[in-house]
Amino acid sequence: MDFDLSPEEEAFRDEVRAFNAEHLPSIEERRKLGPAFFPTWWEKIREKRWVGFNWPKECGGGGGTIMEQYILKQEMLLAEAPALGRDYTGLGWVGPAIIQFGNDEQKARYLPDILDSKSAWCTGYSEPDIGSDLAALQCRAERDGDEYVVNGQKIWISLAHVGTGIYTMVRTDPDVPKHDGISCLLIDLKSPGIEVRPIESFAGDHFAHLYNEVFFNDVRVPVANRVGAEGQGWEIICSALQNERSGIAEVNRHHKALERLIKLAGESKIAGRPALENGNLRRKLAAFDARIEAARLNGLRNLTEQVKGTDNASHSSLNKLHNCNLLVAMSETGMELLGGASPYIGETEASLYRGKWQIGALGWPTTVIGGGTPNIQKNIIAERMLGLPKD
Ligand SMILES: Cc1cc2nc3c(=O)[nH]c(=O)nc-3n(C[C@H](O)[C@H](O)[C@H](O)COP(=O)(O)OP(=O)(O)OC[C@H]3O[C@@H](n4cnc5c(N)ncnc54)[C@H](O)[C@@H]3O)c2cc1C
């Protein structure tokens, strides 16, 4: 495929650059503004219809072409802009599931809040002992007139303590093969009978409280909150997980991280000598560069297939596996270079970078396990891309 931009695409790229030059303060200024910056940013990008840019226009999105989405994402990452909207989960997979499987009433009820950064959805898939084998989930929803009565437990639910709703997979029929008895419910987290209990992480500080257990005790959920047909949950999960895993076309972020890592190496010492004189470190940095290039080429291959309409859903597993491994490896190298330096004290690179190396290295479960473990991604790649036998 020819990756030169058409005149229209170049004009769009220039529009994004001009917008960022006008409306996106520098990182230092944003830090001074703190959380107050975000609502203004979300409002401005919403006016441009860049929140939900990949959603159809009739659903309130931007209707951007695949190339325009790529350009917008690339420019925003290059500018180190914050996320394009507050409701990451809503924009990433809850909204798309409603668009694909929901009815008009659900579209009118939920999509505007996602786009206006008023909702904060979380994802209720995993249960104690049920993560990778998701189809075995047990959380039960029994029909009672116009309502379901939900009982059971979910675990590892990111940000449920600050969420507005939980996109929940429940078992509506225990008597059919496991994949066929699952349904998808949109549940208000304020519903009576829901209890959210924090799980504290070993990483401390930034990750101290990210995940939660969520308990459902006779929670009554209107049947009108079911997305898709009863028993269609597995199809919805597969589509949503693909969205979750494919949102990681992060090559520009990796480039920035490597630039910072090289800068940090240039300012660091190993055993009293300049770190960059160390052959092992130099080889490591060169290998990161090669891995980023591999990610870029793989991303371009996916983009080509998407534009041609021949994309293979399993590519999102390849992206997730490669990008997560890279991010963690670079973060660990950053942390090794920092040695005993405190991330929060003094005018060091560590403090300027706000402990991001430490967060990247210690927070690996978030990027690596969340959305499916590496083994599961490898199974998908082996079976669906390489055509290897199942066992
Ligand atoms: C930071 C973070 C955030 C998360 N957020 C959410 C969330 O918001 N909502 C949600 O529902 N869940 C969430 N999860 C849960 C996550 O999806 C599960 O932890 C994950 O799917 C793994 O499931 P498990 O923990 O039960 O591990 P298990 O499935 O028990 O896996 C244990 C080990 O066995 C391996 N394994 C399992 N099956 C196979 C197989 N068939 N072949 C080869 N190896 C296998 C796994 O790779 C892993 O190494 C989150 C997890 C983390 C760490």
The ligand as an ORCA input file, in Angstrom:
! r2SCAN-3c Opt
* xyz 0 1
  C      -4.491     -4.818     35.865
  C      -5.633     -5.712     35.574
  C      -6.857     -5.164     35.251
  C      -7.929     -5.985     34.988
  N      -9.123     -5.411     34.737
  C     -10.178     -6.191     34.553
  C     -11.455     -5.602     34.359
  O     -11.610     -4.376     34.373
  N     -12.507     -6.412     34.182
  C     -12.382     -7.768     34.175
  O     -13.377     -8.444     33.998
  N     -11.190     -8.364     34.371
  C     -10.088     -7.604     34.569
  N      -8.875     -8.189     34.788
  C      -8.771     -9.633     34.869
  C      -8.020    -10.256     33.708
  O      -8.777    -10.210     32.527
  C      -7.664    -11.673     34.128
  O      -6.784    -11.579     35.230
  C      -6.993    -12.425     33.003
  O      -7.882    -12.691     31.971
  C      -6.374    -13.738     33.516
  O      -7.310    -14.490     34.232
  P      -6.953    -15.108     35.665
  O      -6.400    -14.016     36.507
  O      -8.134    -15.848     36.164
  O      -5.770    -16.107     35.381
  P      -5.885    -17.598     34.866
  O      -6.837    -17.661     33.724
  O      -6.135    -18.489     36.026
  O      -4.447    -17.830     34.315
  C      -3.344    -18.207     35.161
  C      -2.176    -18.583     34.264
  O      -2.528    -19.720     33.446
  C      -2.346    -19.402     32.069
  N      -3.395    -20.036     31.252
  C      -4.719    -20.073     31.524
  N      -5.384    -20.703     30.539
  C      -4.454    -21.067     29.619
  C      -4.508    -21.727     28.355
  N      -5.665    -22.173     27.834
  N      -3.345    -21.919     27.677
  C      -2.167    -21.482     28.189
  N      -2.046    -20.850     29.370
  C      -3.182    -20.635     30.067
  C      -2.452    -17.881     31.987
  O      -1.756    -17.356     30.872
  C      -1.799    -17.449     33.309
  O      -0.399    -17.431     33.159
  C      -7.785     -7.386     35.033
  C      -6.554     -7.948     35.369
  C      -5.481     -7.119     35.636
  C      -4.180     -7.722     36.021
*
